[in-house]
Amino acid sequence: MAALNQSEMSVYPVDIRGLVANSVAADATYSGGHLGPQMMNAQVGRSWLQASSLDSLRDFAAMTGGRAFYNTEDLAGSFHKAADDASSYYMLGYYLDTHNDKPGWRSLKVKVNKPSVEIRARSGFFVTNATMNSAMTRVMDEDFALNSPFDATSVPITLRWLGTAPDGDKRRVNFSIAVPSNGIVIDEVAQNRFSIDLRAIVTTDKGANAGKFEQPLQGNIKPESMAIVKTQGISYKNMMELPPGQYTVRMMVRDNLTGKIGSVSAPLTVN
């Protein structure tokens, strides 16, 4: 839910099962009793499971401002309706009440002056400790991003290998990281201040830990350089020392002003 809130995405779930018959009598694979309490319990259980599944679809849609589609054989029409519904919308925003720093769900309600209009808007959002103070979960969030099998996408990053150079028994592996200007926050009020963390872990083809890289980057961008940063983003070059072999590098970038994270995994061959 936090990722959906941050990316401002609405969920339009579609139950691709179409019309669902949850009757025990209509199921040829049912092997239980057909009389008495056993059949009644089986029927109640199936009805509860179907209702619970649809409730989950409706809840996700309502919480994110989308619409759920179910109990219909017109799957193509459902997808078309979802696409049409999301093709035009208004973006509303407001300032978070920082005096209320208690973590939990914050309810939202949107009203318009036309009573005949159907409104679809997210019903609320989660506030966590990181929402109020992104530094509180800094290390934990970074460790999770580095060890997760899924890429974090809140900060788009590009990782490039720039060749190797001999260094005794090891090799210097040169690399660059690029983050577009819309990927991080630059606080222009505070003299163009920015703060990001770069971290990487390197594993062998057998999954063993082969090294790590950590580099905080923070400071103030000069006014004459802001035009370049806004068009080209922020780039950073460095190197790692590794012996020859096959590796996987997991790279992570965290914007410390917002707590947003981006990560990517890349194969690496060192000859």
C-alpha positions, -999 to 999 in steps of 0.1 A, spaced: 0 0 0 29 24 7 43 17 -27 9 23 -43 5 56 -24 40 68 -34 35 60 -70 0 74 -70 -15 43 -87 -51 32 -87 -58 -5 -87 -85 -19 -111 -87 -56 -103 -105 -79 -127 -117 -114 -116 -108 -134 -147 -129 -164 -135 -159 -146 -148 -192 -159 -134 -184 -182 -105 -208 -210 -95 -199 -219 -59 -227 -244 -54 -215 -278 -41 -242 -295 -62 -228 -279 -94 -192 -291 -88 -185 -325 -104 -152 -327 -85 -168 -324 -50 -162 -357 -31 -179 -349 2 -213 -358 15 -243 -345 -4 -267 -346 26 -269 -331 61 -244 -309 79 -214 -320 58 -229 -306 26 -241 -275 44 -207 -268 59 -191 -272 25 -215 -248 9 -211 -222 36 -173 -225 33 -174 -220 -5 -197 -190 -2 -175 -174 24 -144 -179 3 -161 -163 -28 -173 -134 -8 -139 -129 8 -122 -129 -26 -145 -103 -40 -142 -82 -8 -104 -81 -13 -108 -69 -49 -133 -42 -38 -111 -31 -8 -80 -27 -30 -100 -8 -56 -117 15 -30 -85 22 -10 -66 33 -42 -94 50 -61 -100 23 -87 -129 0 -95 -133 -38 -92 -148 -59 -120 -162 -94 -112 -192 -117 -119 -189 -110 -157 -179 -130 -187 -170 -98 -206 -133 -97 -196 -122 -76 -226 -149 -50 -217 -137 -49 -181 -102 -41 -192 -115 -15 -216 -136 1 -189 -107 2 -165 -84 18 -192 -111 44 -201 -118 52 -165 -81 59 -158 -75 79 -189 -89 111 -174 -87 123 -138 -80 152 -115 -49 152 -92 -57 166 -57 -32 172 -30 -29 186 5 -4 191 32 0 163 57 -8 173 93 27 169 109 13 175 144 -4 141 143 26 118 140 8 86 151 14 58 126 -17 43 110 -44 48 84 -56 83 74 -90 84 58 -98 106 28 -131 117 14 -137 137 -18 -170 156 -23 -183 175 -53 -213 198 -57 -230 175 -82 -250 149 -64 -255 127 -95 -217 123 -101 -200 90 -90 -167 98 -74 -138 74 -74 -109 84 -52 -86 67 -28 -102 63 6 -71 70 25 -34 62 30 -10 47 55 13 69 76 43 51 89 72 62 111 92 67 79 65 90 66 70 115 94 108 109 98 124 90 69 157 86 88 141 63 114 140 33 91 169 43 69 192 13 74 163 -12 76 148 0 43 182 -1 26 189 -37 38 155 -48 27 160 -33 -8 194 -50 -12 181 -84 -1 147 -83 -18 142 -104 -50 122 -76 -64 135 -42 -77 125 -11 -59 112 14 -84 106 47 -65 139 60 -77 148 51 -113 185 43 -117 208 32 -145 240 11 -138 267 8 -164 300 -11 -164 329 10 -177 355 -16 -181 382 -32 -158 419 -25 -151 445 -48 -135 452 -44 -98 474 -72 -85 454 -104 -81 422 -84 -85 407 -61 -110 394 -26 -107 358 -26 -120 347 8 -131 310 17 -130 287 47 -133 253 53 -118 228 78 -132 196 91 -116 173 114 -136 164 147 -121 128 136 -113 141 106 -94 153 125 -63 143 157 -45 166 187 -47 156 212 -20 159 245 -38 148 264 -7 178 250 12 204 261 -14 198 231 -37 205 205 -10 204 168 -19 212 137 0 214 101 -13 229 68 -2 245 44 -27 250 8 -16 258 -24 -34 264 -60 -25 283 -85 -47 276 -122 -48 293 -150 -67 276 -173 -91 272 -197 -62 256 -171 -40 285 -164 -17 292 -128 -5 321 -113 -26 321 -77 -14 301 -46 -8 301 -9 -17 287 20 3 289 57 -5 267 86 9 264 116 -14 251 149 -1 257 186 -5 245 216 -23 244 220 -61 258 252 -74 232 275 -90 251 275 -123 249 237 -123 212 233 -116 202 237 -153 225 207 -162 211 186 -133 175 193 -143 181 181 -178 207 153 -173 201 142 -137 228 132 -112 256 109 -123 283 92 -102 314 72 -111 335 49 -89 351 15 -89 351 -19 -70 380 -43 -66 371 -79 -74 390 -111 -84 382 -127 -118 349 -145 -118 311 -144 -124 291 -121 -102 257 -105 -95 257 -69 -83 227 -56 -64 228 -18 -64 205 5 -44 200 43 -43 180 60 -15 168 96 -16 172 106 21 150 136 18 120 115 9 130 79 20 123 66 -16 145 38 -29 155 24 -62 174 -8 -68 186 -30 -97 205 -62 -101 231 -67 -129 253 -95 -140 291 -89 -140 319 -109 -156 354 -100 -144 382 -115 -166 
